Each structure stands twice: as structure tokens, then as C-alpha cells.
Amino acid sequence: MLWSHDLLLDKAKLYAERAFSEQRTSPLFPLWATIALEFLGRAALAKIHPSLLAESGDRNNLLYVFEYRVARQPSKQPWHPKSIAATTVFKTCQTIIPDFTTRELRLTSELLGKRNEELHSGGLPYKDYPTSEWLAKYFKVCKLLLDFQGLSLDDFLGQKDGKIAQQMIEAAAGNKKGEVLKRIAAYRTIFDSWSSDKQRERQMAGKPHLSWSKVASCPSCGSPCRIAGEEVQTIGRLKDETTELVEVFWEIILLPTRLKCYVCNLELNGHESLHIARLGDQFSIEAPMAPDEVYSDYYDESDHITEPPWW
């Protein structure tokens, strides 16, 4: 029976794996993640009983759940069971699952709306959709659905991604907002108190490099600052598949955990602080891949190189 809990959960994991293999700026990341969430919601209802997934307009859908053979007239089209719409899945979850509130329902509706716009219109709903706007809330909804099924984020995402997900949930729910905003304002006041010459001098000074970092705009003084992060995932990528010389590299996806401004001296530590400063988007850097890393998986027992999949 195609609506069994195990099958739906396995499919949710499959789409989650597909999502987290994408670049964080790719529109496929939130698309696959949304599909994974829908199957996770369906699995939660099937955990109670698959009959909750049967679309009520045709009683044969309910008979299918109980594995009764549905007889149809030869002249009619082949019959296929129909399950409830994704929006109904999450409305039912709100009724059944503790702590699944209107807030969680609102996020699922937003994600499903963007998915439908992506698949059924000429719109580009994921063009400007940074992870800071949805990913932490997404993980919270996943956690509620998983808790209800007696599972954890580690069971769904793997130990490493599960740890990052929990960290993002805690950051979004943290109580440091006042403290962080006060710190940002204090350094803005200090910067504004300097003369324009001193401000210019500080901005022209050399800025030390933080490893595994990116440049951003300082929330206090607006100058370029550095944001460093904790590794989330490392994926091998092809830079250009159209050229004869294939370039391969590691894409290292990072969760922001530290900000340092070498102009006004503002420092923020911990993902929660970066999230409050609206600088919590996951980002990636590129690292060269050594030749032995490129070809290590393509040697046979006689030390001959087998053909890589991109050749």
C-alpha cells in the first residue's frame, strides 16, 4: 500500500537528501526541501493510520487503504487512489500534533505556495529567498513532525545536518535579541562619534582575513566586515562542464558563527547573534580539489583509471 508510513518516510528522506546536496542559493534547495516536508507530514498522519490520507470525495480511496480491490467498469479509465491535498495534510497536522500551531501552518502554506508558483507559473518565487527567511522555521516544523513519529532530526537528516538544524532552531528561539541589538547600537554610536577623517582612515586600513569567511556589511558601521562559519557540508562540484578542461572543486557550505569588523571593532559570536543581526544565511566558499581527490574513486585493481562519470 503506497500510503504506508515507512514508504512515505523513506521518500521524505530521499527528497531531504536531494535538497541538502544542492547549493544553498539554488532554487532547487527550497523546492526539494518543501517536497520532503510534505512527505514528512504525510508520514506523520500515516503513523496514526493511512486512512487519514484518503481523499473523501471518492469512497474507493478509503477502501484502497484497507486493501479492498476496487472494481471498475471496463469502459471506464483505470482507477488510481487519490490522497488529500498538501494543504489539507498540514491543516490535519495542526489538529492532531501538539505544538503544531497557526505559526507552523503559516510557514507550510508559504512554502507550498512558492512550490506551486514555481511549478505552475512563469514566476520565480525562489529568486530572492535567503535561508535566513525560512530554514530555521522549516527545521522547527520538521522537528515537530519527527517528534510525533518518535524520530529525531538526526534520523531524518543525518547526525551532522541534524546538529546544524538543532543549532538553527535554538538560534531562532533564543532570548539574546536585546543584548545583540544593544551591542550593535553601541558600536554604531562609537563609530559615529569619530571624525570623518578617522572613519575614513579606519576604513582604508588593511582588514585581516578570517579563514572560511565571506565579506558582508557591518550592522554597526556599514563597512565591509568578515563573517566566518562552521562547516555544514562539503560537496564536490564541476565548475564548467562545457569546456574540454574540466575544473573540479569543493563547495564548503558554512553556517555563520562569527562576525568581526576591523573598522568599528564590532564582534558577534555564535549563530544566534548572527541570526539576530539578519546575517544568518548559510553561505559557501570554494576550495581547490587535489588531483588525487579527483581520481581516487576511479582506479581499478590494476591501477588503471576508470572513466569518471562526467567524461
N, C-alpha and C positions, 0 to 999 in steps of 0.2 A: 504494500500500500504506500503510495507516493507521498502521503502526508504524515508519515511516521516521524516521531521526534528525532530519532537518530539520523535519518536521511536529511531532514531539514537542518539539523545542527551541523552535520558534515558539510552541507552546501554553504552554510553561513561561514564556516571556517575557510572554505575554498575561496570565497569572494573576499574575505578579510585578508588572506594571504596575497591574493591578486592585488588588492588595494595597496598594501604596505610594501609591495615591490615597485610601486610607481614613484616618480618624483613628486615631492610634496606640492609643487606648483602645477603639476599636470591636472587637467580636468578629469582624468580617469581616476585619480585618487579619491575625491569625494563621491564620484559616481559608483565605483566598485564598493566603497565603504557603505554607501546608502543601501545598495542591494544586499550586502552582508547583514546590515541591520534589519532589513525586512525579514530575511530568513531566520534571523535570531529571534525576532518577535513571533514568527510563525512557530518556531520550535518551542517557545515558551508556552504558547497555547496548546500545542500538541502534547506537551508534557502533562497537561491535565487530561485532555482527550482530543484526538484528531477531529472529532465531530464539531468542535468549536470553529474549525476552518471551513466547514461546508457552507457554500452559498445557499441561502434559504429559498431562493426563487424556484428551485427545482428539487423536489424531494429525493430524486435519484442521487443527488450529491451526498445526502445523508446515508442512503442505502449503500453507496460505494464505501463509505467509512467502515461500515460493518461487514464489508466484503460480500454483499449480496450481488449477484450478477444482474445487471440492468438489461432487460430485454427491450429491443427496439424493432420497429417495423422495417422490413428490408428496403422500403423505398426512402427511408429517412437517412440523413447523414450520420456517419459514425459518431457515437456519443463519447464525450470526454468529461470527466469530473471537473467542476468549477469551484474554486475556493473563493473566500471573501477577499475584497479589495484590501490593499495595503493600509489605507486609512482606517478601515474597519478593524484591522488587526490591532493597531495601536490604541484605538478607542476601547477595544475589549481589554487590552492590557491595562489601561487606566482603571477599569472596573475591577480587575482581578488581582493585579500585582500591587502589594503595599509600596508606598512611596513613589509610585508612578503617577505623578501629578500633572496638572494642566501645563506646567512648565516643560516637562518632558514631552508631552503630547505636542506642544507648540514647536519644539525642535524637530520632531519626526515629521510634522506637517511641512515645515520649511524644507527639510531635506528631500522629502518626496515631491514637493512642488518643483524644486530645482531639477530633480531627476526627470520629471515629466516634461519640463521645458526643454531639457537637453535632448530628450529622445523624440519629442513630438512637435517641435517647432524649430524655427530658424534662430532662436535666441542662443546666447552664450552665457548661461547663468553662472558658470564657474570661472569666468574670465577674471573677476576681481573677488575672489572668495578665499581670503587667507585662513590658515588653520587656526589662528587666534580667535576667529569668529565662531567656530563650531566644533573643533576637535575635542577640547576638554569636555564640553557638554555631551558630545557623541559618546565619549568613553563612559561618562556617568550613566547614560541610558543603557549602554551595553552592560555595565556592571549590575544595574538593577535587574535586567533580563536574565543575566547569568546567575546572580544570587538566587533568583526564583527557581532556577533549574538545578541548584546545588553545585554550580560551577564557579570558576574564578576567571579573572582576566587572563591569568597565565594559561589556563586551559584553552582559552579562545585565541589568544594572540601569541602565545609562547612566553617564556619567562622574561626575556629581555624587553619585548614590547609591552608586556603586561606591567612590568615595573615602571616604565615610562608613562603608561596610561594612568596608573595609580598616582604617580607624581603630578601629572597634569590635573587630575581630578582634585587633589588636595590643594594645588595652587589656586584653582578657580574658586574653591570654597574657603580659602584662608581668610584670616582676620587681620592681615598686615596692611590693608589698603591705606588706612590713615597714616600709619608710620612711613610707608614708602612715599606717599604723596607729599608729606611734610618734609621729607629729606630732599626730594626733587625741588620743592619750592625754596628750601633754604639755600641750596647751591645756585639756584637761579638768582636769588637775591644777592648773593656774593658776587656772581658774575656781573650783574647789572650795576653793582657799586664800583666796579673798576672803570678807569678812564678808557676811552675808545682806543687810545694807543696801547694800553696794557692788554685790552681784549684782543687787538689785532696781533700783538706780539705773541700772546699765548697761542692764538690760532695758527700762526706761522711756524711755531716751534715743531720740532720733529715729534712724531707720535709713535712710540714703541709698538711693536706688533705682538698681538696675543695669538698663540697657536690655536688652530681650529676656530677661527673667528671670522666675522664679517664686519663691514663698516655700516654704521647706522647714524641717525641724527640724535644727538644727546637730548633727552627730555628736559634738561635744565637750561642749557645754553644754546642749543641748536647746532653746535659744532659737530663735525664728524667724530664719532666715538667708536669703540670696538666692543662687539658682543661675542663672547666665547660660549661654547656649548659642550654638552655631554653627548657622546655618540649614541645614536638611536639604532642605526643600521648602516651597513656598508654593502654597496651593490656594484658589481662590475657593469660598465656601460660601454657602448660603442659611440665614439664622438661623431663619426661620419661614415655611413655605410655606402655612400655613393662614390667615394674615391677609391683608387687602387690600393693606396696605403691606408690600411685600417688602423685607426687610433683607438686604443682602449684605455680606460681609466677607472679608478674607484670613485664612486659618488658616496661621500660620507655625509649622512643625514644627522643633523645635530639638534638637540633641544637646548634653547638658550638658558644659560645658568649664571652668567656673569657679564656685567657691563662696566666698562672703565672709560671715562672721559679724561683725556690728558690735557684738556683746556681748563675746565672748571673743577676738575678732580672728583667729580661725582663717581661713586662706585655703588653698584647694586649687586647683591649676591643671592643666588637661589632662583629657581624658575618662578616661584610665586611672585617675587619682586619684579621680575621682567614681565610677567603676565599683567600685573597691575599697571606697569608703565606702558602697556599696549605694545610691547616689543617681544612678545612670547611666541611668535611664529617659528615653527621649525624651519630650518634652512639647511642648505647643503654646500659643501666645498668639494673640489676635485683634487685628487691625488694621483700621480702617475702610477701606472701598473708596470712592475718589473717584467722583463721577458719571461723569466721562469714562472711567474704567476700567471701570465697569459697562457702558456702552453703546458702547464703542469698536468692538466686533466686530459691531454691529448697525446700521451705517449702510450704505445702498446708494450707488450712484454719484451719485444726485441729492440726497444729504444728507438722505434720509428715513430715519427709524429703522425697521428691520425688527423683527419680533416676537421678543423673547428667548424661549428655549425654556421658561422657567418660567411664561410668561403663558398 
